Every structure is written in structure tokens, then in C-alpha cells.
Amino acid sequence: MILVVIPGIVLAAGLSVRMGRPKPNLPIGSAGDTFLTHLVKTLLEAGVDDVVIVVGHEQESVMRSFAARGVPARFVQNADYASGQLSSLLAGMSVVDRPGVTAMLVSLVDVPFVSAGTVRAVVDRYHQTRARIVRPTRGAEHGHPLLIDRSLFDLLRQSDPHLGAKPVVRAHATPQGDVELDDEGAFFDIDTPEDYTRALQIFQPLSAQRGEHEA
């Protein structure tokens, strides 16, 4: 039996300019969760047992807030976070890329409300097809998390920082790797205070239900 090891990377190093405060620390629901703790808990619930969080902007605040909630994960600091998202992806990849790893799951802290069912569906599609890129889709939309096969890691390392990972993802995406899902949380990117308010209206009741189950 071949062991398939798929660690998760959460990109949480950005400047949060449009939000005006660090998105990883934004509170969700009444259970004391933040964007970051909620997302990591979802990955763990889905069976991802190695989660690496990439931090940069206000990293001490983000790490302190996360540690106070007792959720297991590892951190890597990206000193070059201001250069763009690719630098954070590569920082996380440098930690998770080890013998035995076959792919990685990449999640944005901007998309905290993805469901554990969606994470499992992405991983299951990879097991079934071994597609090099697996991602949630809804019509023409592409969501998170994104699964990237290890065969593409070197191409990511060689990517133009100004273009990021998108050219690699687009060049290797296939119908076999697109998982059609009806999970609003997988496609809801939160960048502004208005996005945050709307997201709480839509998703906070679900977060509260999970908090009750954990209590």
C-alpha cells in the first residue's frame, strides 16, 4: 500500500490593506474562533494532520492570537511577504516538502468558511485521479483549497514572482481535477469590512453550531 501524505498550507502573511486589520485575527462566532483557527480546525476535521501556517505582516500578533486558542499547527515566517503571495506559498512549501509527501493543500486565510466536506472532496478526487491540480469549482468559479501535486513543486519555485502561481495552476488544471461543489464557503473571499459583515451574516450560524458540538 502506497502512503499518500498531503500536508496543508494556510497563507496568512498578507497586509490586509483593504480590511484595515489583520484578517487572521478576525473573530468568528461565539466559540472564540478567528478566521485562522476556524480554517485550521476545518482542515484538521477533514483529516489533514499536518498544517503549516505562513505568517508575515503582524506575525507576532497573529501567532499569539492563534496560540491562545490551543489549536495544533506549525508556523513558518515569510520575511519577504510584501513581495506577493507566491513568496508565502514557497515559504510554506519549503517546510512541507519532504520525502513521502505527494501533494499539498493550499488554503487562503481570506476563505475561512470552506467546509470540511469540501476539503475531503478535493483530497478524494486526487486519490481517484492523481490530477496534478485539484480544486473546487462552481460553474466558471474556482475556489479553495487548492491541491497541487508534488510534480509541480519545482515549477512553482521557478515561477515569476510577479505572475505568481496562477500560470502553473492554469497550465496543469484539467477537467478530472475540477470538483463541482455547492459550498459557498469555498468561493467566498473576504477582503473588505463589507465582505466580513456579509460573511458573518451567512456563515456565523454554522460556526456557532460547530462550537456547540466542540463544547
Residue pairs with C-beta under 8 A, 6 or more apart in sequence:
3 100
4 102
4 103
4 126
4 127
5 50
5 100
5 101
5 102
6 48
6 101
6 102
6 103
6 104
6 105
6 123
6 126
6 147
7 48
7 50
7 51
7 52
7 96
7 101
7 104
7 105
8 43
8 48
8 50
8 51
8 52
8 104
8 105
8 106
8 107
8 145
9 51
9 52
9 53
9 54
9 89
9 92
9 93
9 96
9 104
9 105
9 106
9 107
10 36
10 39
10 40
10 43
10 51
10 52
10 53
10 54
10 73
10 92
10 107
10 108
10 109
11 54
11 85
11 88
11 89
11 92
11 106
11 107
11 108
11 109
12 23
12 24
12 36
12 53
12 54
12 55
12 62
12 109
13 54
13 55
13 56
13 57
13 59
13 78
13 81
13 88
13 91
14 23
14 56
14 57
14 81
14 85
14 88
14 109
14 110
15 57
15 81
15 82
16 22
16 23
16 57
18 191
18 192
19 26
19 190
19 191
19 192
19 193
19 196
20 193
22 57
22 58
22 61
22 62
23 35
23 109
23 110
23 190
24 34
24 35
24 36
24 55
24 62
24 65
24 66
24 109
25 34
25 35
25 36
25 61
25 62
25 65
26 34
26 35
26 196
27 33
27 34
28 34
28 35
28 38
28 112
28 200
28 203
28 204
28 207
29 38
29 204
29 207
29 208
29 210
29 211
30 208
30 211
31 207
31 208
31 210
31 211
31 212
31 214
31 215
32 69
32 211
33 41
33 69
33 207
33 211
34 65
34 66
34 69
35 109
35 112
35 190
36 53
36 62
36 65
36 66
36 109
36 112
37 66
37 69
37 71
38 112
38 113
38 207
39 107
39 109
39 111
39 112
39 114
40 51
40 53
40 66
40 71
40 73
41 71
41 210
42 112
42 114
42 115
42 116
42 119
43 51
43 105
43 107
43 116
43 119
43 145
44 51
44 71
44 72
45 116
46 116
46 117
46 119
46 120
46 123
47 119
47 120
47 123
48 105
48 119
48 123
50 74
50 96
51 72
51 73
51 74
52 73
52 74
52 75
52 76
52 92
52 95
52 96
53 66
53 73
53 74
53 75
53 76
54 75
54 76
54 77
54 78
54 81
54 88
54 89
54 91
54 92
55 62
55 63
55 75
55 76
55 77
55 78
56 77
56 78
56 79
56 80
56 81
56 82
56 88
57 81
57 82
59 77
63 75
66 73
74 95
76 91
76 92
76 94
76 95
77 91
78 87
78 88
78 91
80 87
80 91
81 87
81 88
83 161
84 161
84 162
84 164
85 164
85 165
86 156
86 159
86 161
86 164
86 165
87 161
89 106
89 156
89 165
90 156
90 157
92 104
92 106
93 104
93 153
93 156
93 157
96 104
97 104
97 150
97 153
101 150
102 149
102 150
103 126
103 147
103 148
103 149
103 150
104 147
104 148
104 150
105 119
105 122
105 123
105 145
105 146
105 147
106 144
106 145
106 146
106 147
106 148
107 114
107 144
107 145
107 146
108 144
108 189
110 189
110 190
110 191
111 143
111 144
111 185
111 186
111 187
111 188
111 189
111 190
112 185
112 190
113 184
113 185
113 188
113 199
113 202
113 203
113 206
113 207
114 136
114 143
114 144
114 145
114 183
114 185
114 186
115 183
115 185
115 186
117 183
118 136
118 143
118 145
118 181
118 183
118 185
118 186
119 145
121 136
121 179
121 181
122 134
122 135
122 136
122 145
122 147
122 179
123 134
123 147
125 131
125 134
125 147
125 176
125 177
125 179
126 134
126 147
126 149
126 177
129 176
129 177
130 149
131 149
131 174
131 176
131 177
132 148
132 149
132 151
132 152
132 172
132 174
132 177
133 146
133 147
133 148
133 149
133 152
133 169
133 172
133 173
133 174
133 177
134 146
134 147
134 177
134 178
134 179
135 142
135 143
135 144
135 145
135 146
135 147
135 169
135 173
135 177
135 178
135 179
136 142
136 143
136 144
136 145
136 179
136 181
136 183
136 186
136 187
137 143
137 178
137 179
137 180
137 181
138 180
138 181
138 182
138 186
138 187
141 187
142 178
143 181
143 183
143 186
143 187
144 186
145 186
146 169
147 177
148 156
148 165
148 169
152 168
152 172
155 168
156 165
156 168
159 165
159 167
159 168
160 167
184 202
184 203
185 203
188 195
188 199
188 202
188 203
189 195
190 196
190 199
